[in-house]
Amino acid sequence: MNDFNNLTRRELLKMSGLSIAGITFLASCGAQAGVTASPNIASAGTVPPTTALGEVVISDTVLLRTAASLEYNAIDTYTKVLDGGLLTGDFASLKDAVKRFRDDHNGHADAINALVVSHGGKAHTCANTRVNNLYVDPALKLITADGNADAARDVVTLAHALENLATQTYQGIVALLAEPSLRGSAMRVGQDEARHAVVLAQVLNPGYMAIGPSTDEVTGKAKVASVPSTFGSLSSIQISLGAPNSEGAKTSLSLETPSLNGLVYDEISC
């Protein structure tokens, strides 16, 4: 996440990869008053309507409410995993750890919401809808689909990704919170998420050699690591889930920390 309140127009243009000159060029290629669009430009289908993001304020309470929503994403996911009996075989022994992690997330949610209320905001006690729609629901659908022999391992893979997503979200929030006293509180919760991720990483890729980033010599893909990246990194989290296709490849998902349209603004309620 970025401090969008403090970004200038020029910085936003840099972030999008477009220079002023490039925008001028694109504008000159577009339709102008009295000029008919060229019939030689191919197009297909219709452009769906979009809803512009209204006037919003990214306050400390909005950032904390967003963090709280991710706690409920984890709580709900762990509950579905336990109730659905998805931890089987070699991973059945993780049930107690998953229960502990879920309890931790409940405690985190309560602590973050207490901070929200103490700073004049309204507690947010449900999961982040966008994170569910983009990541959790598609992942669980892949995991529970018929023919997925690696469902239990995929559950741990998803849990590891969600813990890292929460960790990165707290790392991003620390840099954005205006109230200094809130930064320490956020980071203390974030470090608990990181500990969860370390445990799950060691389950997926055990041993001393799995502490830092490494690459699988056979597949060429990054191995699951207890310390996947440098502190403060907000890079996307790549996971592969579900039954393999005809070429032996699983479906890939890319998880990212909540952006502007994924924040839990003050007017959003459960």
Backbone as CSV, one residue per row, in Angstrom:
resi,resn,N_x,N_y,N_z,CA_x,CA_y,CA_z,C_x,C_y,C_z
1,MET,0.846,-1.192,0.000,0.000,0.000,0.000,0.877,1.236,0.000
2,ASN,0.358,2.296,-0.558,1.117,3.537,-0.631,0.366,4.633,0.089
3,ASP,1.045,5.661,0.494,0.424,6.813,1.133,-0.172,7.679,0.044
4,PHE,-1.378,7.321,-0.425,-1.965,7.996,-1.563,-2.357,9.429,-1.238
5,ASN,-2.564,9.716,0.041,-2.932,11.087,0.400,-1.808,12.062,0.090
6,ASN,-0.556,11.592,0.163,0.587,12.484,0.024,1.227,12.431,-1.356
7,LEU,0.666,11.649,-2.278,1.246,11.542,-3.604,0.815,12.722,-4.469
8,THR,1.766,13.278,-5.180,1.437,14.327,-6.123,0.951,13.703,-7.414
9,ARG,0.358,14.505,-8.278,-0.123,14.011,-9.561,1.032,13.435,-10.369
10,ARG,2.182,14.118,-10.340,3.340,13.636,-11.095,3.797,12.277,-10.575
11,GLU,3.783,12.100,-9.241,4.202,10.822,-8.674,3.241,9.707,-9.050
12,LEU,1.947,10.041,-9.098,0.980,9.037,-9.508,1.203,8.612,-10.950
13,LEU,1.561,9.586,-11.791,1.836,9.266,-13.189,3.060,8.378,-13.305
14,LYS,4.062,8.656,-12.483,5.258,7.805,-12.492,4.907,6.391,-12.069
15,MET,4.046,6.266,-11.057,3.662,4.951,-10.578,2.957,4.155,-11.665
16,SER,2.174,4.821,-12.493,1.441,4.121,-13.539,2.293,3.822,-14.752
17,GLY,3.524,4.300,-14.784,4.417,4.019,-15.896,4.203,4.937,-17.085
18,LEU,3.439,6.004,-16.920,3.176,6.929,-18.018,3.856,8.253,-17.737
19,SER,4.598,8.755,-18.675,5.216,10.060,-18.536,4.264,11.130,-19.050
20,ILE,4.574,12.373,-18.731,3.747,13.473,-19.231,3.733,13.464,-20.751
21,ALA,4.899,13.226,-21.332,4.977,13.198,-22.795,4.132,12.079,-23.353
22,GLY,4.148,10.920,-22.684,3.377,9.785,-23.159,1.890,10.061,-23.105
23,ILE,1.437,10.741,-22.043,0.025,11.066,-21.933,-0.381,12.062,-23.009
24,THR,0.489,13.030,-23.274,0.198,13.998,-24.332,0.050,13.298,-25.671
25,PHE,0.952,12.326,-25.915,0.894,11.578,-27.167,-0.411,10.791,-27.266
26,LEU,-0.801,10.136,-26.173,-2.016,9.349,-26.190,-3.234,10.240,-26.392
27,ALA,-3.212,11.420,-25.776,-4.338,12.335,-25.917,-4.482,12.796,-27.364
28,SER,-3.330,13.007,-28.017,-3.378,13.473,-29.400,-3.909,12.400,-30.332
29,CYS,-3.833,11.121,-29.898,-4.327,10.028,-30.726,-5.808,9.762,-30.495
30,GLY,-6.375,10.350,-29.437,-7.764,10.093,-29.108,-8.706,10.959,-29.928
31,ALA,-10.002,10.737,-29.692,-11.005,11.493,-30.432,-10.988,12.951,-29.998
32,GLN,-11.079,13.866,-30.946,-11.122,15.286,-30.681,-12.439,15.838,-31.188
33,ALA,-12.764,17.019,-30.764,-14.023,17.642,-31.165,-14.081,17.763,-32.678
34,GLY,-15.163,17.254,-33.271,-15.347,17.374,-34.705,-14.591,16.339,-35.514
35,VAL,-13.890,15.410,-34.863,-13.124,14.395,-35.576,-13.788,13.041,-35.388
36,THR,-14.084,12.345,-36.467,-14.730,11.044,-36.409,-13.707,9.958,-36.129
37,ALA,-14.031,9.058,-35.230,-13.121,7.962,-34.901,-12.877,7.094,-36.122
38,SER,-11.648,6.638,-36.290,-11.285,5.826,-37.447,-11.995,4.489,-37.423
39,PRO,-12.603,4.060,-38.534,-13.269,2.758,-38.589,-12.266,1.612,-38.695
40,ASN,-10.976,1.940,-38.842,-9.966,0.905,-39.014,-9.474,0.313,-37.693
41,ILE,-9.880,0.908,-36.574,-9.468,0.405,-35.267,-10.405,-0.714,-34.843
42,ALA,-9.857,-1.922,-34.704,-10.682,-3.073,-34.385,-11.092,-3.057,-32.923
43,SER,-12.298,-3.528,-32.650,-12.759,-3.638,-31.273,-13.732,-4.798,-31.185
44,ALA,-13.884,-5.316,-29.986,-14.797,-6.433,-29.786,-15.472,-6.304,-28.438
45,GLY,-16.767,-6.601,-28.401,-17.488,-6.553,-27.144,-17.795,-5.138,-26.708
46,THR,-18.275,-5.031,-25.507,-18.615,-3.726,-24.939,-17.819,-3.495,-23.673
47,VAL,-17.557,-2.249,-23.374,-16.821,-1.892,-22.166,-17.800,-1.844,-20.998
48,PRO,-17.569,-2.653,-19.947,-18.501,-2.645,-18.823,-18.440,-1.325,-18.078
49,PRO,-19.564,-0.895,-17.502,-19.559,0.371,-16.752,-18.683,0.256,-15.517
50,THR,-18.058,1.344,-15.142,-17.213,1.364,-13.963,-17.732,2.397,-12.969
51,THR,-17.497,2.151,-11.721,-17.909,3.078,-10.672,-16.671,3.723,-10.077
52,ALA,-16.578,5.021,-10.221,-15.410,5.733,-9.714,-15.421,5.727,-8.192
53,LEU,-14.221,5.676,-7.614,-14.091,5.736,-6.160,-14.461,7.140,-5.703
54,GLY,-15.395,7.228,-4.761,-15.844,8.525,-4.299,-14.782,9.240,-3.479
55,GLU,-15.162,10.386,-2.941,-14.245,11.142,-2.098,-14.052,10.399,-0.784
56,VAL,-12.851,9.928,-0.559,-12.584,9.151,0.647,-11.365,9.710,1.368
57,VAL,-11.315,9.454,2.658,-10.189,9.866,3.484,-9.537,8.611,4.052
58,ILE,-8.234,8.464,3.826,-7.515,7.307,4.354,-6.915,7.709,5.694
59,SER,-7.704,7.525,6.716,-7.301,7.908,8.064,-6.671,6.725,8.788
60,ASP,-6.183,6.971,9.998,-5.640,5.881,10.808,-6.702,4.818,11.079
61,THR,-7.930,5.253,11.330,-8.975,4.275,11.619,-9.308,3.429,10.394
62,VAL,-9.244,4.019,9.211,-9.480,3.247,7.979,-8.410,2.178,7.819
63,LEU,-7.163,2.535,8.056,-6.070,1.572,7.935,-6.222,0.447,8.954
64,LEU,-6.585,0.805,10.184,-6.743,-0.212,11.219,-7.968,-1.087,10.956
65,ARG,-9.048,-0.501,10.465,-10.239,-1.291,10.125,-9.919,-2.279,9.009
66,THR,-9.088,-1.859,8.070,-8.672,-2.760,6.990,-7.866,-3.930,7.548
67,ALA,-6.966,-3.626,8.482,-6.187,-4.686,9.121,-7.101,-5.646,9.876
68,ALA,-8.078,-5.105,10.574,-9.025,-5.953,11.309,-9.786,-6.871,10.359
69,SER,-10.141,-6.356,9.183,-10.889,-7.175,8.229,-10.078,-8.383,7.778
70,LEU,-8.765,-8.219,7.633,-7.919,-9.345,7.245,-7.820,-10.387,8.360
71,GLU,-7.921,-9.938,9.607,-7.965,-10.896,10.710,-9.182,-11.812,10.558
72,TYR,-10.305,-11.231,10.153,-11.511,-12.038,9.979,-11.435,-12.907,8.725
73,ASN,-10.696,-12.488,7.713,-10.454,-13.380,6.579,-9.768,-14.661,7.057
74,ALA,-8.779,-14.491,7.923,-8.051,-15.644,8.451,-8.943,-16.469,9.378
75,ILE,-9.690,-15.804,10.248,-10.579,-16.508,11.174,-11.580,-17.366,10.410
76,ASP,-12.232,-16.765,9.418,-13.249,-17.494,8.646,-12.633,-18.645,7.863
77,THR,-11.447,-18.421,7.298,-10.802,-19.471,6.512,-10.423,-20.652,7.402
78,TYR,-9.825,-20.365,8.542,-9.443,-21.446,9.454,-10.681,-22.200,9.953
79,THR,-11.775,-21.497,10.180,-13.010,-22.151,10.616,-13.531,-23.093,9.535
80,LYS,-13.507,-22.644,8.284,-13.953,-23.503,7.182,-13.050,-24.728,7.030
81,VAL,-11.766,-24.540,7.223,-10.819,-25.648,7.116,-11.093,-26.688,8.202
82,LEU,-11.307,-26.222,9.434,-11.548,-27.139,10.550,-12.914,-27.808,10.435
83,ASP,-13.943,-27.029,10.142,-15.297,-27.588,10.043,-15.425,-28.533,8.849
84,GLY,-14.670,-28.245,7.788,-14.754,-29.068,6.592,-13.849,-30.287,6.621
85,GLY,-13.086,-30.447,7.689,-12.193,-31.596,7.782,-11.173,-31.652,6.664
86,LEU,-10.637,-30.497,6.300,-9.732,-30.426,5.146,-8.293,-30.780,5.477
87,LEU,-7.959,-30.840,6.755,-6.599,-31.227,7.142,-6.576,-32.738,7.379
88,THR,-6.080,-33.447,6.411,-6.068,-34.908,6.479,-4.660,-35.439,6.248
89,GLY,-4.509,-36.757,6.434,-3.229,-37.399,6.158,-2.100,-36.835,6.987
90,ASP,-0.990,-36.516,6.329,0.192,-35.993,7.024,-0.054,-34.640,7.675
91,PHE,-1.118,-33.956,7.275,-1.377,-32.607,7.782,-2.446,-32.589,8.875
92,ALA,-2.966,-33.747,9.243,-4.004,-33.811,10.273,-3.489,-33.318,11.618
93,SER,-2.203,-33.493,11.863,-1.622,-33.079,13.148,-1.591,-31.561,13.306
94,LEU,-1.889,-30.812,12.242,-1.866,-29.350,12.309,-3.145,-28.751,12.884
95,LYS,-4.135,-29.581,13.163,-5.427,-29.051,13.607,-5.288,-28.196,14.859
96,ASP,-4.505,-28.670,15.826,-4.341,-27.899,17.058,-3.650,-26.564,16.795
97,ALA,-2.660,-26.571,15.890,-1.970,-25.325,15.551,-2.918,-24.356,14.854
98,VAL,-3.766,-24.872,13.977,-4.725,-24.022,13.269,-5.724,-23.423,14.252
99,LYS,-6.154,-24.209,15.231,-7.051,-23.673,16.266,-6.363,-22.552,17.039
100,ARG,-5.091,-22.767,17.350,-4.325,-21.732,18.072,-4.205,-20.482,17.209
101,PHE,-3.908,-20.654,15.933,-3.778,-19.497,15.043,-5.099,-18.734,14.972
102,ARG,-6.198,-19.483,14.884,-7.514,-18.824,14.824,-7.780,-18.034,16.099
103,ASP,-7.433,-18.605,17.241,-7.586,-17.876,18.511,-6.735,-16.606,18.508
104,ASP,-5.516,-16.725,17.981,-4.643,-15.550,17.898,-5.285,-14.460,17.055
105,HIS,-5.863,-14.840,15.921,-6.476,-13.851,15.030,-7.695,-13.210,15.688
106,ASN,-8.444,-13.979,16.454,-9.561,-13.385,17.205,-9.044,-12.343,18.185
107,GLY,-7.937,-12.664,18.867,-7.337,-11.700,19.785,-6.813,-10.470,19.067
108,HIS,-6.205,-10.694,17.893,-5.706,-9.562,17.106,-6.855,-8.639,16.689
109,ALA,-7.935,-9.248,16.204,-9.083,-8.459,15.747,-9.636,-7.607,16.891
110,ASP,-9.750,-8.205,18.072,-10.262,-7.463,19.234,-9.326,-6.301,19.592
111,ALA,-8.020,-6.569,19.558,-7.050,-5.532,19.925,-7.061,-4.384,18.919
112,ILE,-7.105,-4.710,17.629,-7.111,-3.665,16.598,-8.401,-2.865,16.656
113,ASN,-9.529,-3.545,16.834,-10.803,-2.824,16.906,-10.886,-1.942,18.147
114,ALA,-10.231,-2.363,19.229,-10.184,-1.505,20.419,-9.445,-0.210,20.107
115,LEU,-8.388,-0.305,19.317,-7.661,0.895,18.907,-8.528,1.771,18.006
116,VAL,-9.272,1.141,17.116,-10.163,1.888,16.222,-11.164,2.698,17.041
117,VAL,-11.814,2.035,17.986,-12.840,2.700,18.800,-12.227,3.806,19.651
118,SER,-11.052,3.558,20.205,-10.416,4.572,21.056,-10.002,5.807,20.272
119,HIS,-9.920,5.675,18.941,-9.563,6.824,18.109,-10.766,7.345,17.311
120,GLY,-11.941,7.043,17.815,-13.149,7.634,17.251,-13.764,6.887,16.092
121,GLY,-13.279,5.697,15.780,-13.821,4.925,14.672,-14.797,3.862,15.142
122,LYS,-15.362,3.141,14.182,-16.302,2.070,14.461,-15.633,0.733,14.206
123,ALA,-15.762,-0.190,15.154,-15.140,-1.506,15.011,-15.643,-2.212,13.754
124,HIS,-14.738,-2.942,13.088,-15.119,-3.705,11.903,-14.929,-5.182,12.223
125,THR,-16.032,-5.929,12.245,-15.991,-7.303,12.759,-16.356,-8.338,11.708
126,CYS,-15.934,-8.108,10.473,-16.156,-9.107,9.430,-15.010,-9.059,8.433
127,ALA,-14.960,-10.070,7.577,-13.850,-10.232,6.645,-13.877,-9.180,5.535
128,ASN,-12.715,-8.947,4.948,-12.585,-8.033,3.825,-13.222,-8.673,2.591
129,THR,-14.293,-8.070,2.110,-15.057,-8.653,1.000,-14.208,-8.828,-0.253
130,ARG,-13.389,-7.838,-0.550,-12.584,-7.912,-1.771,-11.539,-9.028,-1.668
131,VAL,-10.925,-9.177,-0.526,-9.953,-10.252,-0.338,-10.636,-11.609,-0.470
132,ASN,-11.843,-11.718,0.059,-12.596,-12.960,-0.104,-12.893,-13.245,-1.570
133,ASN,-13.403,-12.244,-2.257,-13.825,-12.440,-3.648,-12.649,-12.741,-4.572
134,LEU,-11.535,-12.058,-4.354,-10.395,-12.209,-5.254,-9.514,-13.408,-4.913
135,TYR,-9.382,-13.717,-3.639,-8.387,-14.713,-3.223,-8.956,-15.918,-2.490
136,VAL,-9.638,-15.674,-1.383,-10.024,-16.785,-0.514,-11.050,-17.702,-1.168
137,ASP,-12.131,-17.146,-1.679,-13.183,-17.981,-2.272,-12.675,-18.782,-3.474
138,PRO,-11.958,-18.149,-4.427,-11.417,-18.944,-5.547,-10.447,-20.029,-5.075
139,ALA,-9.648,-19.720,-4.053,-8.679,-20.693,-3.548,-9.390,-21.897,-2.939
140,LEU,-10.386,-21.644,-2.105,-11.113,-22.747,-1.479,-11.873,-23.578,-2.510
141,LYS,-12.351,-22.931,-3.540,-13.032,-23.658,-4.608,-12.072,-24.612,-5.307
142,LEU,-10.850,-24.151,-5.564,-9.844,-25.003,-6.182,-9.446,-26.149,-5.251
143,ILE,-9.298,-25.832,-3.975,-8.852,-26.832,-3.003,-9.870,-27.962,-2.853
144,THR,-11.149,-27.613,-2.814,-12.191,-28.602,-2.538,-12.769,-29.237,-3.792
145,ALA,-12.263,-28.885,-4.964,-12.772,-29.453,-6.215,-12.443,-30.940,-6.303
146,ASP,-13.290,-31.681,-6.987,-13.055,-33.108,-7.175,-11.731,-33.336,-7.907
147,GLY,-11.038,-34.372,-7.498,-9.802,-34.742,-8.186,-8.555,-34.093,-7.641
148,ASN,-8.685,-33.277,-6.589,-7.503,-32.639,-6.023,-6.933,-33.521,-4.911
149,ALA,-5.915,-34.259,-5.251,-5.298,-35.176,-4.286,-4.441,-34.456,-3.263
150,ASP,-4.103,-33.188,-3.529,-3.235,-32.415,-2.634,-4.026,-31.387,-1.828
151,ALA,-5.302,-31.667,-1.561,-6.159,-30.682,-0.901,-5.603,-30.253,0.449
152,ALA,-5.119,-31.199,1.246,-4.630,-30.861,2.583,-3.394,-29.968,2.506
153,ARG,-2.484,-30.300,1.597,-1.294,-29.461,1.435,-1.677,-28.085,0.898
154,ASP,-2.648,-28.046,-0.009,-3.098,-26.764,-0.549,-3.699,-25.878,0.540
155,VAL,-4.363,-26.489,1.510,-4.914,-25.729,2.631,-3.797,-25.004,3.374
156,VAL,-2.704,-25.723,3.623,-1.571,-25.123,4.333,-0.935,-24.029,3.474
157,THR,-0.881,-24.255,2.171,-0.344,-23.250,1.250,-1.167,-21.967,1.307
158,LEU,-2.486,-22.108,1.314,-3.361,-20.939,1.403,-3.191,-20.244,2.742
159,ALA,-3.136,-21.022,3.830,-2.964,-20.433,5.158,-1.657,-19.661,5.241
160,HIS,-0.601,-20.228,4.691,0.705,-19.551,4.680,0.617,-18.228,3.916
161,ALA,-0.088,-18.239,2.787,-0.233,-17.021,1.987,-1.023,-15.958,2.743
162,LEU,-2.093,-16.361,3.425,-2.903,-15.393,4.166,-2.133,-14.790,5.337
163,GLU,-1.305,-15.612,5.992,-0.490,-15.083,7.088,0.535,-14.077,6.556
164,ASN,1.130,-14.387,5.420,2.077,-13.437,4.820,1.366,-12.175,4.338
165,LEU,0.146,-12.330,3.826,-0.633,-11.170,3.384,-0.918,-10.248,4.565
166,ALA,-1.286,-10.836,5.699,-1.532,-10.035,6.896,-0.250,-9.363,7.371
167,THR,0.854,-10.115,7.337,2.141,-9.546,7.748,2.502,-8.335,6.898
168,GLN,2.385,-8.480,5.583,2.720,-7.380,4.682,1.785,-6.193,4.889
169,THR,0.519,-6.479,5.150,-0.440,-5.391,5.374,-0.044,-4.565,6.594
170,TYR,0.329,-5.235,7.671,0.759,-4.502,8.867,2.051,-3.739,8.596
171,GLN,2.964,-4.334,7.837,4.200,-3.623,7.488,3.884,-2.348,6.708
172,GLY,2.927,-2.429,5.805,2.548,-1.250,5.044,1.861,-0.209,5.901
173,ILE,1.027,-0.661,6.830,0.295,0.259,7.698,1.231,1.047,8.603
174,VAL,2.266,0.389,9.092,3.208,1.056,9.999,3.767,2.333,9.371
175,ALA,4.027,2.281,8.078,4.595,3.448,7.388,3.561,4.534,7.116
176,LEU,2.268,4.202,7.250,1.219,5.156,6.893,0.497,5.770,8.081
177,LEU,0.541,5.098,9.218,-0.182,5.602,10.382,0.382,6.951,10.831
178,ALA,-0.508,7.911,11.027,-0.079,9.253,11.437,0.222,9.322,12.928
179,GLU,-0.498,8.520,13.712,-0.317,8.519,15.164,0.824,7.575,15.538
180,PRO,1.934,8.102,16.042,3.104,7.257,16.346,2.812,6.105,17.291
181,SER,1.941,6.309,18.273,1.668,5.262,19.251,1.000,4.046,18.623
182,LEU,0.330,4.243,17.489,-0.357,3.138,16.827,0.606,2.236,16.059
183,ARG,1.757,2.780,15.686,2.685,2.012,14.867,3.228,0.798,15.601
184,GLY,3.602,1.001,16.867,4.107,-0.111,17.650,3.048,-1.183,17.851
185,SER,1.803,-0.751,18.096,0.715,-1.712,18.292,0.490,-2.537,17.032
186,ALA,0.511,-1.876,15.888,0.304,-2.585,14.622,1.427,-3.575,14.354
187,MET,2.654,-3.172,14.642,3.781,-4.043,14.343,3.841,-5.235,15.280
188,ARG,3.365,-5.058,16.512,3.340,-6.193,17.440,2.377,-7.276,16.946
189,VAL,1.260,-6.847,16.369,0.345,-7.820,15.788,0.967,-8.428,14.527
190,GLY,1.592,-7.580,13.726,2.225,-8.063,12.496,3.283,-9.119,12.741
191,GLN,4.014,-8.975,13.831,5.065,-9.967,14.102,4.461,-11.319,14.482
192,ASP,3.266,-11.319,15.075,2.588,-12.581,15.358,2.179,-13.273,14.053
193,GLU,1.699,-12.480,13.082,1.338,-13.058,11.778,2.579,-13.668,11.123
194,ALA,3.702,-12.989,11.264,4.943,-13.491,10.677,5.355,-14.815,11.328
195,ARG,5.149,-14.940,12.639,5.473,-16.197,13.326,4.596,-17.330,12.795
196,HIS,3.318,-17.044,12.580,2.433,-18.064,12.008,2.978,-18.517,10.645
197,ALA,3.361,-17.541,9.834,3.859,-17.850,8.497,5.115,-18.715,8.555
198,VAL,5.979,-18.448,9.527,7.214,-19.232,9.673,6.888,-20.688,9.979
199,VAL,5.952,-20.909,10.898,5.561,-22.280,11.247,5.025,-23.017,10.022
200,LEU,4.145,-22.376,9.290,3.538,-23.012,8.123,4.563,-23.228,7.010
201,ALA,5.503,-22.297,6.885,6.554,-22.457,5.872,7.394,-23.690,6.159
202,GLN,7.689,-23.929,7.427,8.487,-25.089,7.804,7.713,-26.397,7.598
203,VAL,6.397,-26.333,7.671,5.582,-27.507,7.374,5.656,-27.829,5.881
204,LEU,5.579,-26.794,5.071,5.583,-26.989,3.622,6.976,-27.290,3.067
205,ASN,7.993,-26.720,3.673,9.359,-26.865,3.163,10.308,-26.881,4.354
206,PRO,10.398,-28.027,5.050,11.119,-28.079,6.326,12.634,-28.048,6.184
207,GLY,13.256,-27.658,7.272,14.707,-27.732,7.334,15.391,-26.383,7.353
208,TYR,16.645,-26.413,7.714,17.437,-25.193,7.817,17.572,-24.488,6.472
209,MET,17.686,-25.267,5.402,17.882,-24.679,4.068,16.644,-23.927,3.586
210,ALA,15.511,-24.122,4.275,14.275,-23.457,3.859,14.055,-22.131,4.573
211,ILE,15.041,-21.693,5.361,14.871,-20.432,6.085,14.790,-19.259,5.118
212,GLY,15.733,-19.201,4.184,15.772,-18.087,3.237,15.270,-18.481,1.862
213,PRO,15.055,-17.496,0.991,14.571,-17.766,-0.363,15.516,-18.684,-1.132
214,SER,14.939,-19.622,-1.855,15.715,-20.526,-2.701,14.837,-20.978,-3.859
215,THR,15.423,-21.623,-4.839,14.701,-22.045,-6.040,14.768,-23.551,-6.205
216,ASP,13.660,-24.156,-6.547,13.612,-25.589,-6.801,14.358,-25.887,-8.097
217,GLU,15.347,-26.746,-8.023,16.182,-27.032,-9.188,15.411,-27.737,-10.292
218,VAL,14.367,-28.451,-9.939,13.591,-29.202,-10.924,12.564,-28.319,-11.617
219,THR,11.765,-27.602,-10.814,10.686,-26.796,-11.389,11.116,-25.378,-11.753
220,GLY,12.206,-24.901,-11.143,12.629,-23.533,-11.382,11.814,-22.503,-10.627
221,LYS,10.898,-22.961,-9.765,10.040,-22.052,-9.003,10.622,-21.815,-7.613
222,ALA,10.232,-20.690,-7.018,10.710,-20.358,-5.681,10.142,-21.332,-4.662
223,LYS,10.977,-21.780,-3.737,10.518,-22.645,-2.664,9.886,-21.799,-1.565
224,VAL,9.014,-22.433,-0.802,8.425,-21.750,0.343,9.524,-21.515,1.374
225,ALA,9.625,-20.281,1.855,10.702,-19.925,2.784,10.135,-19.303,4.046
226,SER,10.811,-19.545,5.166,10.393,-18.947,6.429,10.600,-17.444,6.426
227,VAL,11.615,-16.976,5.720,11.866,-15.546,5.553,11.833,-15.276,4.053
228,PRO,10.634,-15.060,3.486,10.497,-14.989,2.024,11.091,-13.759,1.375
229,SER,11.187,-12.645,2.124,11.685,-11.411,1.520,12.142,-10.462,2.617
230,THR,12.725,-9.352,2.212,13.194,-8.366,3.172,12.018,-7.697,3.873
231,PHE,12.261,-7.206,5.076,11.215,-6.513,5.821,10.708,-5.310,5.028
232,GLY,9.406,-5.145,5.026,8.812,-4.011,4.340,8.417,-4.293,2.907
233,SER,8.804,-5.446,2.389,8.449,-5.778,1.015,6.955,-6.023,0.902
234,LEU,6.332,-5.404,-0.098,4.905,-5.593,-0.335,4.676,-6.245,-1.693
235,SER,5.537,-7.168,-2.043,5.424,-7.849,-3.328,4.244,-8.815,-3.315
236,SER,3.747,-9.180,-4.484,2.625,-10.102,-4.566,3.038,-11.486,-4.070
237,ILE,2.076,-12.231,-3.569,2.312,-13.561,-3.019,1.751,-14.579,-3.999
238,GLN,2.602,-15.377,-4.579,2.204,-16.332,-5.602,1.976,-17.710,-4.992
239,ILE,0.820,-18.317,-5.298,0.552,-19.677,-4.853,-0.067,-20.486,-5.990
240,SER,0.097,-21.794,-5.933,-0.486,-22.704,-6.928,-1.335,-23.728,-6.192
241,LEU,-2.584,-23.866,-6.617,-3.542,-24.712,-5.908,-4.360,-25.555,-6.873
242,GLY,-5.007,-26.575,-6.326,-5.973,-27.352,-7.090,-5.381,-28.526,-7.831
243,ALA,-6.266,-29.268,-8.472,-5.837,-30.425,-9.250,-5.037,-29.977,-10.460
244,PRO,-3.953,-30.665,-10.794,-3.144,-30.288,-11.965,-3.932,-30.447,-13.260
245,ASN,-3.606,-29.607,-14.245,-4.242,-29.737,-15.555,-3.546,-30.831,-16.367
246,SER,-3.873,-30.910,-17.638,-3.316,-31.970,-18.483,-1.801,-31.881,-18.618
247,GLU,-1.251,-30.698,-18.358,0.194,-30.510,-18.446,0.871,-30.622,-17.076
248,GLY,0.099,-30.958,-16.063,0.657,-31.150,-14.731,0.803,-29.879,-13.913
249,ALA,0.229,-28.778,-14.369,0.362,-27.494,-13.667,-0.908,-27.159,-12.900
250,LYS,-0.741,-26.655,-11.675,-1.874,-26.212,-10.883,-2.245,-24.773,-11.243
251,THR,-3.414,-24.361,-10.812,-3.863,-22.993,-11.060,-3.104,-22.031,-10.144
252,SER,-2.614,-20.948,-10.709,-1.842,-19.961,-9.943,-2.724,-18.795,-9.523
253,LEU,-2.528,-18.349,-8.296,-3.204,-17.164,-7.783,-2.146,-16.200,-7.259
254,SER,-2.431,-14.913,-7.387,-1.512,-13.889,-6.917,-2.230,-13.001,-5.916
255,LEU,-1.764,-13.007,-4.664,-2.388,-12.226,-3.602,-1.612,-10.930,-3.385
256,GLU,-2.347,-9.834,-3.192,-1.723,-8.541,-2.945,-2.423,-7.843,-1.783
257,THR,-1.678,-7.010,-1.073,-2.256,-6.273,0.045,-3.352,-5.334,-0.459
258,PRO,-4.335,-5.020,0.385,-5.455,-4.176,-0.030,-5.004,-2.826,-0.582
259,SER,-5.555,-2.463,-1.727,-5.270,-1.159,-2.329,-6.460,-0.240,-2.067
260,LEU,-6.537,0.869,-2.779,-7.570,1.874,-2.510,-8.985,1.303,-2.479
261,ASN,-9.298,0.431,-3.450,-10.661,-0.100,-3.505,-10.847,-1.326,-2.622
262,GLY,-9.831,-1.645,-1.802,-9.957,-2.749,-0.877,-9.883,-2.310,0.571
263,LEU,-9.700,-1.006,0.788,-9.644,-0.487,2.159,-11.042,-0.452,2.771
264,VAL,-11.107,-0.577,4.070,-12.392,-0.550,4.769,-12.622,0.863,5.288
265,TYR,-13.266,1.674,4.462,-13.499,3.068,4.809,-14.546,3.187,5.912
266,ASP,-14.628,4.367,6.506,-15.491,4.579,7.669,-16.947,4.261,7.386
267,GLU,-17.389,4.477,6.142,-18.797,4.266,5.840,-19.139,2.812,5.544
268,ILE,-18.122,1.949,5.456,-18.364,0.525,5.177,-18.683,-0.199,6.477
269,SER,-19.726,-1.030,6.435,-20.109,-1.790,7.629,-20.316,-3.258,7.262
270,CYS,-20.406,-4.091,8.245,-20.566,-5.525,8.024,-22.034,-5.860,7.711
